[in-house]
Amino acid sequence: MALLFGGCGVLIGLTSLFMVYYLYHLILLDAKSRGVKKPRGWAILAAGGQNGSGLLWYLLKRPQKKLASSSVVARQMQQLKTKIYCLLAVDGMALVFVIATMFKMNGAR
């Protein structure tokens, strides 16, 4: 049981790392398509924050008008969003399993 509990912890950690990676690339593509100065800096700031304040700051400060972007960029952004949604689903399932395991371990005592 402890091995599964630890495995879920590792899974949550790995999915979180991949989520930050994909979020960085999504923000980078968005910033470039909007003509933001220093898009890499904004992407690092927005994706690297622990509490989401960098992402919120980027969303408030970015230009509202998008420059004309190609269908390739739109497709890449959609793929990144899909990957992030899938990682959120895996994270949620692992979290539910961890909580259920904790309740089961406390009930067995």
C-alpha positions in Angstrom: 0.0 0.0 0.0 2.8 2.4 0.9 4.4 1.7 -2.5 1.3 2.7 -4.4 1.0 5.8 -2.1 4.6 6.8 -3.0 4.1 6.0 -6.6 1.2 8.4 -6.7 3.3 11.1 -5.1 6.0 10.6 -7.8 3.3 10.7 -10.5 1.9 14.0 -9.1 5.4 15.5 -9.1 6.1 14.4 -12.7 2.8 15.6 -14.0 3.3 19.0 -12.3 6.8 19.3 -13.9 5.4 18.6 -17.4 2.5 21.0 -16.8 4.9 23.8 -16.0 6.9 22.9 -19.1 3.8 22.9 -21.4 2.4 26.1 -19.7 5.7 27.8 -20.4 5.5 27.0 -24.1 1.8 27.9 -24.3 2.5 31.4 -22.8 5.6 31.8 -25.0 3.5 31.2 -28.2 0.7 33.5 -26.9 3.2 36.3 -26.1 4.9 36.0 -29.4 1.6 36.0 -31.3 0.6 39.2 -29.4 3.9 41.0 -30.0 4.8 41.2 -26.3 8.3 42.5 -25.6 10.6 39.8 -24.0 8.2 36.9 -24.4 10.5 34.4 -22.7 10.8 36.5 -19.6 7.0 36.7 -19.4 6.7 32.9 -20.0 9.2 32.2 -17.2 7.4 34.6 -14.8 4.0 33.2 -15.6 4.8 29.5 -15.6 7.2 29.5 -12.7 5.0 31.0 -10.0 3.9 28.7 -7.1 0.6 30.5 -6.5 -0.3 31.6 -10.1 0.3 35.3 -9.5 2.7 35.4 -12.4 0.1 33.9 -14.8 -2.5 36.3 -13.5 -0.2 39.3 -14.0 0.6 38.2 -17.6 -3.1 37.8 -18.4 -3.8 41.3 -17.1 -0.8 43.0 -18.7 -0.7 41.3 -22.1 -2.1 43.2 -25.1 -5.7 42.3 -25.8 -5.4 42.3 -29.6 -3.7 39.3 -31.2 -1.5 39.7 -34.2 -2.3 37.6 -37.2 -1.1 34.2 -36.3 -0.8 31.2 -38.6 -2.9 28.1 -38.4 0.3 26.2 -37.3 0.6 28.4 -34.2 -3.1 27.9 -33.4 -2.8 24.2 -33.8 0.3 24.1 -31.6 -1.5 26.1 -28.9 -4.5 23.8 -29.0 -2.2 20.8 -28.7 -0.5 22.3 -25.7 -3.9 23.1 -24.1 -5.0 19.5 -24.6 -1.8 18.2 -23.0 -2.3 20.5 -20.0 -5.9 19.3 -19.6 -4.8 15.6 -19.8 -2.1 16.3 -17.1 -4.7 18.0 -14.9 -7.0 14.9 -15.2 -4.1 12.5 -14.3 -3.2 14.8 -11.4 -6.8 14.8 -10.2 -7.1 11.0 -10.4 -3.8 10.5 -8.6 -4.9 13.0 -5.9 -8.2 11.2 -5.4 -6.4 7.9 -5.1 -4.0 9.4 -2.5 -6.9 10.8 -0.4 -8.8 7.5 -0.7 -5.7 5.6 0.4 -5.2 7.9 3.4 -8.8 7.3 4.5 -8.4 3.6 4.1 -5.2 3.6 6.1 -6.8 5.6 8.9 -9.8 3.4 8.9 -7.7 0.2 9.2 -6.2 1.3 12.6 
